[in-house]
Amino acid sequence: MLDRFDMLMFAVAGYVAIVTLVRLMITRRDEVVSYLRTDLERQAAAAAAEEHDDERDAA
């Protein structure tokens, strides 16, 4: 049977596992947001450069 100590150890292990998982998820989310932000900025810069080239060719 499980006594009080075993239940306490399960609770502590569960808490550590959940906190670790949440930290990993937050880190991964920040990486994905950073990647997407960089990609969007790169696309916007390319679109602006293309628009600028189109204006120069029209003149």
Backbone as XML, in Angstrom:
<?xml version="1.0"?>
<chain id="A" units="angstrom">
  <residue number="1" name="MET">
    <atom name="N" x="0.831" y="-1.186" z="0.000"/>
    <atom name="CA" x="0.000" y="0.000" z="0.000"/>
    <atom name="C" x="0.877" y="1.253" z="0.000"/>
  </residue>
  <residue number="2" name="LEU">
    <atom name="N" x="0.300" y="2.316" z="-0.448"/>
    <atom name="CA" x="0.999" y="3.590" z="-0.474"/>
    <atom name="C" x="0.777" y="4.327" z="0.844"/>
  </residue>
  <residue number="3" name="ASP">
    <atom name="N" x="1.866" y="4.752" z="1.416"/>
    <atom name="CA" x="1.723" y="5.534" z="2.644"/>
    <atom name="C" x="1.881" y="7.019" z="2.323"/>
  </residue>
  <residue number="4" name="ARG">
    <atom name="N" x="1.890" y="7.822" z="3.344"/>
    <atom name="CA" x="1.933" y="9.278" z="3.187"/>
    <atom name="C" x="3.213" y="9.730" z="2.469"/>
  </residue>
  <residue number="5" name="PHE">
    <atom name="N" x="4.358" y="9.107" z="2.784"/>
    <atom name="CA" x="5.620" y="9.463" z="2.153"/>
    <atom name="C" x="5.583" y="9.199" z="0.648"/>
  </residue>
  <residue number="6" name="ASP">
    <atom name="N" x="5.029" y="8.060" z="0.239"/>
    <atom name="CA" x="4.931" y="7.740" z="-1.190"/>
    <atom name="C" x="4.062" y="8.758" z="-1.924"/>
  </residue>
  <residue number="7" name="MET">
    <atom name="N" x="2.960" y="9.128" z="-1.329"/>
    <atom name="CA" x="2.080" y="10.112" z="-1.962"/>
    <atom name="C" x="2.776" y="11.463" z="-2.078"/>
  </residue>
  <residue number="8" name="LEU">
    <atom name="N" x="3.535" y="11.842" z="-1.043"/>
    <atom name="CA" x="4.279" y="13.094" z="-1.085"/>
    <atom name="C" x="5.333" y="13.057" z="-2.192"/>
  </residue>
  <residue number="9" name="MET">
    <atom name="N" x="6.013" y="11.953" z="-2.343"/>
    <atom name="CA" x="7.019" y="11.818" z="-3.397"/>
    <atom name="C" x="6.371" y="11.890" z="-4.782"/>
  </residue>
  <residue number="10" name="PHE">
    <atom name="N" x="5.211" y="11.285" z="-4.976"/>
    <atom name="CA" x="4.492" y="11.380" z="-6.247"/>
    <atom name="C" x="4.085" y="12.823" z="-6.539"/>
  </residue>
  <residue number="11" name="ALA">
    <atom name="N" x="3.643" y="13.505" z="-5.518"/>
    <atom name="CA" x="3.232" y="14.897" z="-5.695"/>
    <atom name="C" x="4.427" y="15.769" z="-6.075"/>
  </residue>
  <residue number="12" name="VAL">
    <atom name="N" x="5.544" y="15.586" z="-5.405"/>
    <atom name="CA" x="6.740" y="16.368" z="-5.715"/>
    <atom name="C" x="7.237" y="16.045" z="-7.124"/>
  </residue>
  <residue number="13" name="ALA">
    <atom name="N" x="7.269" y="14.777" z="-7.496"/>
    <atom name="CA" x="7.721" y="14.386" z="-8.827"/>
    <atom name="C" x="6.786" y="14.949" z="-9.897"/>
  </residue>
  <residue number="14" name="GLY">
    <atom name="N" x="5.495" y="14.921" z="-9.642"/>
    <atom name="CA" x="4.534" y="15.478" z="-10.586"/>
    <atom name="C" x="4.713" y="16.975" z="-10.745"/>
  </residue>
  <residue number="15" name="TYR">
    <atom name="N" x="4.933" y="17.663" z="-9.650"/>
    <atom name="CA" x="5.147" y="19.107" z="-9.690"/>
    <atom name="C" x="6.399" y="19.442" z="-10.491"/>
  </residue>
  <residue number="16" name="VAL">
    <atom name="N" x="7.478" y="18.737" z="-10.231"/>
    <atom name="CA" x="8.730" y="18.984" z="-10.955"/>
    <atom name="C" x="8.534" y="18.708" z="-12.441"/>
  </residue>
  <residue number="17" name="ALA">
    <atom name="N" x="7.844" y="17.635" z="-12.786"/>
    <atom name="CA" x="7.618" y="17.295" z="-14.187"/>
    <atom name="C" x="6.789" y="18.375" z="-14.883"/>
  </residue>
  <residue number="18" name="ILE">
    <atom name="N" x="5.756" y="18.849" z="-14.244"/>
    <atom name="CA" x="4.892" y="19.866" z="-14.855"/>
    <atom name="C" x="5.646" y="21.182" z="-15.015"/>
  </residue>
  <residue number="19" name="VAL">
    <atom name="N" x="6.380" y="21.600" z="-14.000"/>
    <atom name="CA" x="7.132" y="22.856" z="-14.082"/>
    <atom name="C" x="8.182" y="22.770" z="-15.186"/>
  </residue>
  <residue number="20" name="THR">
    <atom name="N" x="8.868" y="21.643" z="-15.291"/>
    <atom name="CA" x="9.867" y="21.458" z="-16.345"/>
    <atom name="C" x="9.219" y="21.511" z="-17.718"/>
  </residue>
  <residue number="21" name="LEU">
    <atom name="N" x="8.102" y="20.844" z="-17.894"/>
    <atom name="CA" x="7.410" y="20.847" z="-19.176"/>
    <atom name="C" x="6.950" y="22.248" z="-19.555"/>
  </residue>
  <residue number="22" name="VAL">
    <atom name="N" x="6.420" y="22.979" z="-18.617"/>
    <atom name="CA" x="5.960" y="24.343" z="-18.900"/>
    <atom name="C" x="7.138" y="25.230" z="-19.305"/>
  </residue>
  <residue number="23" name="ARG">
    <atom name="N" x="8.258" y="25.107" z="-18.624"/>
    <atom name="CA" x="9.436" y="25.909" z="-18.987"/>
    <atom name="C" x="9.923" y="25.566" z="-20.388"/>
  </residue>
  <residue number="24" name="LEU">
    <atom name="N" x="9.941" y="24.279" z="-20.722"/>
    <atom name="CA" x="10.344" y="23.870" z="-22.067"/>
    <atom name="C" x="9.390" y="24.428" z="-23.121"/>
  </residue>
  <residue number="25" name="MET">
    <atom name="N" x="8.090" y="24.389" z="-22.836"/>
    <atom name="CA" x="7.099" y="24.897" z="-23.779"/>
    <atom name="C" x="7.243" y="26.408" z="-23.966"/>
  </residue>
  <residue number="26" name="ILE">
    <atom name="N" x="7.514" y="27.133" z="-22.898"/>
    <atom name="CA" x="7.686" y="28.586" z="-22.998"/>
    <atom name="C" x="8.921" y="28.904" z="-23.828"/>
  </residue>
  <residue number="27" name="THR">
    <atom name="N" x="10.006" y="28.183" z="-23.601"/>
    <atom name="CA" x="11.225" y="28.401" z="-24.378"/>
    <atom name="C" x="10.984" y="28.132" z="-25.854"/>
  </residue>
  <residue number="28" name="ARG">
    <atom name="N" x="10.298" y="27.043" z="-26.160"/>
    <atom name="CA" x="10.020" y="26.703" z="-27.555"/>
    <atom name="C" x="9.098" y="27.738" z="-28.188"/>
  </residue>
  <residue number="29" name="ARG">
    <atom name="N" x="8.104" y="28.211" z="-27.447"/>
    <atom name="CA" x="7.210" y="29.236" z="-27.963"/>
    <atom name="C" x="7.980" y="30.500" z="-28.309"/>
  </residue>
  <residue number="30" name="ASP">
    <atom name="N" x="8.898" y="30.893" z="-27.437"/>
    <atom name="CA" x="9.700" y="32.086" z="-27.700"/>
    <atom name="C" x="10.567" y="31.902" z="-28.944"/>
  </residue>
  <residue number="31" name="GLU">
    <atom name="N" x="11.112" y="30.702" z="-29.136"/>
    <atom name="CA" x="11.907" y="30.433" z="-30.333"/>
    <atom name="C" x="11.060" y="30.544" z="-31.596"/>
  </residue>
  <residue number="32" name="VAL">
    <atom name="N" x="9.865" y="29.978" z="-31.569"/>
    <atom name="CA" x="8.991" y="30.005" z="-32.741"/>
    <atom name="C" x="8.545" y="31.439" z="-33.037"/>
  </residue>
  <residue number="33" name="VAL">
    <atom name="N" x="8.193" y="32.187" z="-32.016"/>
    <atom name="CA" x="7.778" y="33.584" z="-32.215"/>
    <atom name="C" x="8.928" y="34.393" z="-32.798"/>
  </residue>
  <residue number="34" name="SER">
    <atom name="N" x="10.127" y="34.186" z="-32.295"/>
    <atom name="CA" x="11.291" y="34.902" z="-32.813"/>
    <atom name="C" x="11.540" y="34.543" z="-34.274"/>
  </residue>
  <residue number="35" name="TYR">
    <atom name="N" x="11.443" y="33.273" z="-34.606"/>
    <atom name="CA" x="11.639" y="32.837" z="-35.991"/>
    <atom name="C" x="10.585" y="33.454" z="-36.909"/>
  </residue>
  <residue number="36" name="LEU">
    <atom name="N" x="9.333" y="33.411" z="-36.488"/>
    <atom name="CA" x="8.273" y="33.960" z="-37.320"/>
    <atom name="C" x="8.401" y="35.474" z="-37.474"/>
  </residue>
  <residue number="37" name="ARG">
    <atom name="N" x="8.765" y="36.168" z="-36.411"/>
    <atom name="CA" x="8.949" y="37.620" z="-36.478"/>
    <atom name="C" x="10.074" y="37.961" z="-37.461"/>
  </residue>
  <residue number="38" name="THR">
    <atom name="N" x="11.184" y="37.245" z="-37.386"/>
    <atom name="CA" x="12.301" y="37.465" z="-38.302"/>
    <atom name="C" x="11.893" y="37.184" z="-39.742"/>
  </residue>
  <residue number="39" name="ASP">
    <atom name="N" x="11.151" y="36.107" z="-39.941"/>
    <atom name="CA" x="10.707" y="35.753" z="-41.288"/>
    <atom name="C" x="9.762" y="36.810" z="-41.847"/>
  </residue>
  <residue number="40" name="LEU">
    <atom name="N" x="8.847" y="37.305" z="-41.031"/>
    <atom name="CA" x="7.930" y="38.349" z="-41.498"/>
    <atom name="C" x="8.669" y="39.640" z="-41.823"/>
  </residue>
  <residue number="41" name="GLU">
    <atom name="N" x="9.651" y="39.999" z="-40.996"/>
    <atom name="CA" x="10.442" y="41.196" z="-41.280"/>
    <atom name="C" x="11.220" y="41.036" z="-42.582"/>
  </residue>
  <residue number="42" name="ARG">
    <atom name="N" x="11.757" y="39.845" z="-42.823"/>
    <atom name="CA" x="12.491" y="39.586" z="-44.054"/>
    <atom name="C" x="11.564" y="39.685" z="-45.267"/>
  </residue>
  <residue number="43" name="GLN">
    <atom name="N" x="10.359" y="39.142" z="-45.141"/>
    <atom name="CA" x="9.398" y="39.216" z="-46.239"/>
    <atom name="C" x="8.970" y="40.658" z="-46.494"/>
  </residue>
  <residue number="44" name="ALA">
    <atom name="N" x="8.773" y="41.417" z="-45.434"/>
    <atom name="CA" x="8.374" y="42.825" z="-45.600"/>
    <atom name="C" x="9.493" y="43.617" z="-46.267"/>
  </residue>
  <residue number="45" name="ALA">
    <atom name="N" x="10.735" y="43.355" z="-45.884"/>
    <atom name="CA" x="11.860" y="44.056" z="-46.495"/>
    <atom name="C" x="11.983" y="43.686" z="-47.967"/>
  </residue>
  <residue number="46" name="ALA">
    <atom name="N" x="11.776" y="42.421" z="-48.289"/>
    <atom name="CA" x="11.850" y="41.990" z="-49.688"/>
    <atom name="C" x="10.731" y="42.626" z="-50.499"/>
  </residue>
  <residue number="47" name="ALA">
    <atom name="N" x="9.538" y="42.713" z="-49.933"/>
    <atom name="CA" x="8.410" y="43.331" z="-50.641"/>
    <atom name="C" x="8.667" y="44.820" z="-50.842"/>
  </residue>
  <residue number="48" name="ALA">
    <atom name="N" x="9.233" y="45.481" z="-49.844"/>
    <atom name="CA" x="9.525" y="46.904" z="-49.972"/>
    <atom name="C" x="10.613" y="47.131" z="-51.023"/>
  </residue>
  <residue number="49" name="ALA">
    <atom name="N" x="11.616" y="46.273" z="-51.042"/>
    <atom name="CA" x="12.682" y="46.406" z="-52.036"/>
    <atom name="C" x="12.136" y="46.160" z="-53.436"/>
  </residue>
  <residue number="50" name="GLU">
    <atom name="N" x="11.256" y="45.194" z="-53.569"/>
    <atom name="CA" x="10.654" y="44.906" z="-54.868"/>
    <atom name="C" x="9.789" y="46.079" z="-55.329"/>
  </residue>
  <residue number="51" name="GLU">
    <atom name="N" x="9.041" y="46.660" z="-54.403"/>
    <atom name="CA" x="8.208" y="47.816" z="-54.744"/>
    <atom name="C" x="9.085" y="49.001" z="-55.158"/>
  </residue>
  <residue number="52" name="HIS">
    <atom name="N" x="10.179" y="49.181" z="-54.463"/>
    <atom name="CA" x="11.104" y="50.260" z="-54.790"/>
    <atom name="C" x="11.718" y="50.038" z="-56.182"/>
  </residue>
  <residue number="53" name="ASP">
    <atom name="N" x="12.069" y="48.791" z="-56.496"/>
    <atom name="CA" x="12.621" y="48.474" z="-57.815"/>
    <atom name="C" x="11.589" y="48.710" z="-58.910"/>
  </residue>
  <residue number="54" name="ASP">
    <atom name="N" x="10.318" y="48.373" z="-58.631"/>
    <atom name="CA" x="9.250" y="48.598" z="-59.605"/>
    <atom name="C" x="9.063" y="50.089" z="-59.890"/>
  </residue>
  <residue number="55" name="GLU">
    <atom name="N" x="9.153" y="50.906" z="-58.835"/>
    <atom name="CA" x="9.011" y="52.362" z="-59.010"/>
    <atom name="C" x="10.167" y="52.919" z="-59.825"/>
  </residue>
  <residue number="56" name="ARG">
    <atom name="N" x="11.359" y="52.402" z="-59.604"/>
    <atom name="CA" x="12.544" y="52.882" z="-60.315"/>
    <atom name="C" x="12.466" y="52.462" z="-61.797"/>
  </residue>
  <residue number="57" name="ASP">
    <atom name="N" x="11.955" y="51.252" z="-62.068"/>
    <atom name="CA" x="11.829" y="50.789" z="-63.447"/>
    <atom name="C" x="10.764" y="51.577" z="-64.201"/>
  </residue>
  <residue number="58" name="ALA">
    <atom name="N" x="9.712" y="52.021" z="-63.517"/>
    <atom name="CA" x="8.640" y="52.773" z="-64.165"/>
    <atom name="C" x="9.090" y="54.172" z="-64.555"/>
  </residue>
  <residue number="59" name="ALA">
    <atom name="N" x="10.057" y="54.705" z="-63.864"/>
    <atom name="CA" x="10.506" y="56.079" z="-64.136"/>
    <atom name="C" x="11.460" y="56.168" z="-65.282"/>
  </residue>
</chain>
